[in-house]
Amino acid sequence: MQIRYMKFPLVLVTLILATLFTTPIRAEVQGSISSYVWSNQGEFNLDGNHPSVQNRWDIKHPTDGLMLSGNTYLFELKYDQMLSLDVNINTGSINDQRRSFIVHDSNGYLTDLSYADVAGRSRLASSGLFYRLMGKDDLAISRLDIGAGYIGYINSIGYNNPSVVLDSANPANNNQTFNERWEEYDIYYSGMDVRVKEELYLTSFLTVNVMGGYAPKLSARYHYTKFPDRPAAQQQKQTIDAEGYGIHYEVFFNYYLTEHFSTIVGYKYLLLKVKGKSYDNFYPFWTGGAHNLKNEMDGYILGVAYHF
């Protein structure tokens, strides 16, 4: 599993080396380095069922938080052709949220209901290599690029201090609150995407930038552990491998204070949606259960950039 999810840094290094090797020795490399805060609202959702049992479960919790982001953009010209490399890294914490866990039987009756505090961390990284289709000279007011890239997203979450309203398997837990780390999970998304980017000069000191990407084949792995602080014999584990798609885009304004410094204000969106089946489950008869997993986030970005 660890090897599989090392693909992102390996692909990122490949893209960087590709750009370096296509750069002529006497080319002038330009670009920007920016840092911004992404104030996002989002939600993680996992629902599923098993054909032999017919129960249907739904787990969801908000992923609202602040993510600190760093972005490096480099471009170079070679024989009137322009290539550019865009690398973006985001990290932030998720706190003060509540998870809900709901199970219904085949007749639609509620069998399980609980809530828990949520704490964890999210990390998002992406890189893209672009080719300029329009606006290759300095006087162009519109610049259009197409490219391909790689996106990776990790959520590491713990569920603490659960309040159990209804537990059909263990009725003694009904209406009880437990002071412990009850559950935890890690989910990894990764995949290649195609991208389009546009930069439009509204004035000599103000630009609007749009970038969107679509990952048609997104891979994901979900690792779950119940009672992570208890002895291994009491822990219950589950793994889900899934595939699906991802969409991401951002729109922002660059206001140039000087030739080299600008402020950034904009909006950013991310959707990762996959389907898969579970295995090595703590209940053997649940192996093969079908699951839908989704992470969706959006919010405003605010930051600064240095252009060189």
Beta strands, then each sheet from edge to edge (+ up, - down):
strand 1: 30-49
strand 2: 56-62
strand 3: 65-78
strand 4: 81-104
strand 5: 110-134
strand 6: 142-167
strand 7: 176-177
strand 8: 181-203
strand 9: 206-226
strand 10: 236-256
strand 11: 261-279
strand 12: 290-307
sheet 1: 7+ 6- 5+ 4- 2+ 1- 3+
sheet 2: 7+ 6- 8+ 9- 10+ 11- 12+
end
